[in-house]
Amino acid sequence: MSTTTTVPIRTATPTPPKREVASTREDFPILKRMIHGSPLVYLDSAATTQKPEAVINVLVDYYHQTNANVHRGLYALAAQATDKYEGARAKVAKFIGAGETEEIVFTRNTTESINLVAQSWGTKNLKSGDEILVSEMEHHSNLVPWFMLAKRTGAVVRHIPILDDGTLDLSKWNERFTNRTRLVALTHVSNVLGTINPVPEIAEMVHKHGALLLVDGAQGVPHMPVSVATLGADFVAFSAHKMLGPTGVGVLWGRRELLEAMDPFLGGGDMIRTVSMTAATWNDLPWKFEAGTPNIADVIGFGAAIDYLESIGMTEVRRHEIELTEYALEKMHSVDELEIHGPADPQLRAGVISFNHSDIHPHDLSTYLDRKGVAIRAGHHCAQPLMERLGQTATARASFYVYNNREDIDTLIDALQSAGRFFGRR
Ligand code: PMP
């Protein structure tokens, strides 16, 4: 830092022109593909999103120009790779309004981020008889790590039910808390129903009962403005690949004091301060939780994905999804055979629509739509308890992102009607 008294003259950083959501399609090379002779209509962004040229270019450029291991090298290339890697961490911190960059831990995905908390926080803090609360709409990623933790510690996993409209039964919350409730693990947005849970209100309730709140942000952070301070959670987990970034990168955000008090998740290089033949001490945050060579290129690519989303603006991303969801719900309601799951109000849901056709199994529907170039998902969506609650073994699911438009939905509706005629004839 400069010690002179001269005040530097700040030149305003030029604000890059805003990217219009309507023109984003051009930025995604894969959308030019033909599938079975039809243009690809990609409606499976809840599973993973497509990548803009800007992200792909950053990956290629990194390997062309900067590839070196981070944190250890004393040469220019290693310093540049480290700067870019740590620069991406700063972008993530800013994107979710984290107070400190050190609170951002890179993992492989949401699943690993949740497992990290279950292992490092849970094993240390939970005793036999302690309780973890989850909801009936959780992805297996936010259930199984808690079951495993319960098995190790003797803790108990209890759940909050959902109502028929696909929202949480908040009337059951207070009675589910006991003086043994230590953690609530809840999704921000359901990957099946699209339901947006009122996390800030829930966080208040959780903290009033002296418990911590982990938010599965896999379907929330990519789709709307999210500030960890406003959410009020203690941990938030999400994945780069669901927000235009590469696969193999996840984020765990945690409050500093909690992360500080936790033991490491994995042991090895980079996460240590000192090692002797009998013991080791740990590195500072966040590196304490990043053992071994991290996924350098993909983290840097994730930084480019955040730049891209910010060039649209998350408020605009959300507005676009509400508009598409409203349009899709209206069109889908006109197909008599469809049962649509989740809240009716597009303001209460993200761009994920699960449905069942009265005459066609979701797998058959998905296979038929694929022949028309339309990619939707069918199955239990890693949410088997929720499937049971819905009385289904599987649903079909269409999900939207910045590159989708009304024409995609029109093509979906045409294909659904065509499927009805095709299977109806048999
Ligand atoms: N939670 C939710 C709500 C999800 O939708 C997903 C991905 N389908 C996950 C967790 C797991 O994400 P990942 O596979 O990237 O770990």
Residues whose N, C-alpha, C, O or C-beta is under 5 A from the ligand:
A	BS01	PMP	A46 N109 T110 T111 H139 S141 T187 V189 N191 D216 A218 Q219 S239
